[in-house]
Each structure stands twice: as C-alpha cells, then as structure tokens.
Amino acid sequence: MNKGTVWTIVGVVVAVVIAWVLVNVLFSLIAFAFKLLAVAVVAVIVYFVLRSVFRRAE
C-alpha cells in the first residue's frame, strides 16, 4: 500500500464520520421542530377549548 492509498482511506473514514454526525444533528433538529409544532397546535386547541368552557360558565 502506498502513501496515497492510506490517505484516501483515512479521508473516506473521516468523511463518513463527519457525515454521520451532521445527519444525526439534522435529524435531531427536524425532530425538535416537529415536536415544537405539535406542542403549538395542541396548545392552540386547548386554549380554544378552555375559552369556550369558561365562556359558557359565565
């Protein structure tokens, strides 16, 4: 094995590790954004339900 082949293999391994980390971070951000959106939708629904319940009580 010559020096160029070793550096090519090291470069491929480093590229795969960096890609793995970036994809992991990206999916974590997407999951967080989806959870945030779901919480916002549920909060709006609960707000309108509570508003209608307390409006009837008056």
N, C-alpha and C positions, 0 to 999 in steps of 0.2 A: 504494500500500500504506500503510495507516495503522499507527500505533504498536502497537496491539493485535495485529494480524496478525503483525508481526515478532516480538513477544514470544511469541506462540503457537508460531510455527515454531521459535524458539530453545528453548522449553520442550520441544517434541516431540523435537528433536535431543538435548537433554541427557538426557531420559528414556530414549531409545533407547540412548545411550552407557552410562548407569548400569545399565540392564537387561542390556546385553551383558556388562559387567564382572561383575555379580552372577551371571549364569548361568554364565559362564566359571569363576568361583570355585566355584560349587556343583558343577559337573561335575568339577572338579579334586578336590574333597573326596570326592565319590562314588567316583571312580576310585581315590583313595588308600585309602579304606575297603575297597573291593573287593580291592585288592592286599594289604592287611593281612590280610583274611580268608583269602585264598588262601594266603598265606605261613603263617598259623596252621594251616590244615588240612594243608598239606604237611609242616609241622614235626611235627605230631602223628603223621602216618602214618610219617614217617622215624623218629621216636622209637620207635614200637612195632616197626617192622621191625628196628632196631638192637638193641632189647631182646630180641627173640626170637632174633636171630642170636647174641648173646653168651650167652644162656641155654643154647643148645644146645652152645656151645663148652665150657662148664664141666662 
